[in-house]
Amino acid sequence: MGKTIRLKSLFFKATKIATSELFFPASMWLLSRMTIWIAMLLLAPLLPTPSGGVAATFSLSVFDGWDSNHYRIIANSGYEYVNGKGNIAFFPFFPLILRLLMNIGVPFEIAGVLVNNLAFFGFLYILYFWVKQFQNQSIARWTVAIAAWFPASMFAGVIYTEGLYLLLSTAALRSFDCNRYTQAALWGAFATATRPTGMALIPAFILSAWKQRKPPLAYLAAFVTATGIISFSIYCLIQHNDPIAFIHAQKGWRGSLGFTWKPWWKMLMQVIIGNYNYKQGYIKDILHPCIFLVIVACGCCLWRDRRKISAAKVDYGFGVLFLGLWLLAGDPLINTISVFGSFYLLWRYRQELTPLSLFYGFCGLGLLMVSGGTWSLSRLVYGIVPPMIAWGILLSRHPRWGYMTLGFCALLLFTFSLRFAQELWVG
C-alpha cells in the first residue's frame, strides 16, 4: 500500500513538472504576444497620427511595415538588383515560404504573421530544453523570459525574419551540441538562407568541433550548413552575374562594409553628451551631459556605500538610475548595452556556456561589428541567441535584477509595438 502511494506521488510530481515545462514557454509566448497585439491593434488606432508616422488601423497592415514591404515584393515578383542596389540584400528562405503559402491562397499579411509568430513559439521551446539540458531549469526559465520579453522580440511578431531565424539557428545549435549532425546541417543550411548572421554558424561549428574533438561528421555538418548561402550566391551569379550581389546591395543601407569607429563613437557620444550636442560638434546644451554626470556620480556613490545599506535598496537604486539614464539617452543606450553588455556576459560566463554557444556568440557579434554601421543593433544582437543565455545565467542568480529587467523590457516592448504600428523608426 505504501509503495503504491509513493508511486502515485512520484507520478503526480512528474506530471506537474512536465506540465510546468510545457506551460512556461507557451505562457511567455502568449503574454508577450498579447502585449504586442494590444498595443498595435487596440491602442495604436486610438492615438493621433504622429509626426513622421501614419495613422494606425485595426487591421493586419500594422504588422506590415518597413522591411516587410521588401519581403512582399520578393514574394510577389522576385528580386530586384540594378546598379548594385536592390532588395536582393534580403535573404530568400522567408519570402520563399510566404510565396508557397500565397500560392495556396493565404494572403501575404496572414502568411507573414503566422510564419513568424509560430516559428517564434517553436524557438522558445527549443531554447528552453536546450538551456535546461546544458544549464538548469532556473536558467532556462530566465532565458526564455528574456527572449520573449526583450523589446526586439516585437520583430518576431510582425512580418520580419526574426522568429524564423531564431527557430532555425537555435535548432541547429542544439542539434550540434547533442551530436545530431545531420539535423544540425539541415537546420543550419536553412538558417544561412534566412539571414546573413547565419554565416556565423559555420566557423562556430568548426571551432566547436575542434575544441571538443568531435568526429569528422561534425566538420561535414559545418560545410553543409554553408549550402544555404552558397545556393543564394549561385542564384545571384546566374540571375545577376554577381555571386555576392547580396553583399553589394547592403551598401544601399550602409555606406561601407567593414569596421569603422565613427558610428560607434557617435552612439557613445549620443549617450554621454546627447544627439543635439553631437550634431553641433561641441557642447551647446549643457543640460544633457550634466544630468549624465549626476547619474554616474550617484551610481558611484551607491556602489561605494553598497555594504552600508541593504542589498534591496542598492538594487532598486541602480534600477532607478538606469531608468533615468534611459529617459535621458533613449535608444542609443539600449544599442550600447545590447552589444557591449553581450560581449561582457559571454566572456564572464565563458566557462559555463557550451563551446558552441560561446563561439557562435562571439562570431555573430563580430559580424555585427564589421557590418559598417550601428543601425538596428539591438534587433540584430537579439537574433544571436547565446547572449540571451548569458543574460539568463546572470538574472537567475540575481532575481531582483531579473524582475526589474523584465518590467523594463515589457515597457519597451509595448512602446516599440506602438511605434512600429505608426511606422515610426524602431530598429
Disulfide bonds with the S-S distance in Angstrom:
none
